[in-house]
């Protein structure tokens, strides 16, 4: 210990060690707080963490088969792909936090085999998506590339690709693609867009700023995360107001009663939440059977990887705050900011309420600032009076007509009274 303290900077080895990993095993404390099965692949293992698990073995044959198709079509020997991955094997190993010794040292060849096989498997599928065509060397009823499989199987593979423990570094894909392209390395943008088009086709097209797509993503989950959290501008803490603090939001139904209007944002980025002049703009979000799994892995990535930020976590806290019951879900659906494909609105409300357990909001986040602005607006009396009048008299035409008629009748009564007593005072 004395020798360590005598070094000029004894913490530098630790700093380098903790900056390298980007693929993590979900710790037990997080498993116990959420759902362990949400982090387990269902169909295919990618990378070493889940390789060889019994329920995933049926896909191993197909991974090797797709890898051989890619190698044969490239016209390059398999040894050339293996040699290329060996050159970057150390960097690839460093991406995995706590990688077991059975994949390192003398066993590095085993690790290289997994990177080549899994990387080629992903390249084959993503190339098919990018080109819109299935390579001609696959049979019409191929178990992976048939029309039936694309409809029934690919959604599960895409879901497994965004699990925090089930990742392959994009460096491996770029290296394999360089060999396939006669030694010409594809640009970072090409790899990022190819991955984005596969894991989140609705969000990746035209939504990623240049500064994001020009830097090679860490792995498919990282690209997926950026698709949901990208904006052309960034949040600046300098925009905070003095005295701002974390505030709890009212539910959506209560906000409407306080005069807040809901509007769909221009993008689907979780960062695209604004409040201006009584209008709360929110991104459209679609909730389905895989949403819980998706959100849990995105939030786990943010918790485990320091540079991932906390945009998804902040968004979930925000949604948990404004959704208390199925009434709030129904309101958000009517405003076009939520699509619910679950069995009921109650199920959607329970989903957001469960996802918000055990997470905290960064007081410097944009969401915290938005909540503060909404809270300040709701404390003003005039918006509440306007909203109360509209909800009472404007939501139904007959109620409005009855109100107008009552006002007219009251006015006529007052006029009649005035004209009745005026002659008396004139006479006197």
Order of alpha helices (4+ residues) and beta strands (2+ residues): alpha-alpha-alpha-alpha-alpha-alpha-alpha-alpha-alpha-alpha-alpha-alpha-alpha-alpha-alpha-beta-beta-beta-beta-alpha-alpha-alpha-beta-alpha-alpha-alpha-alpha
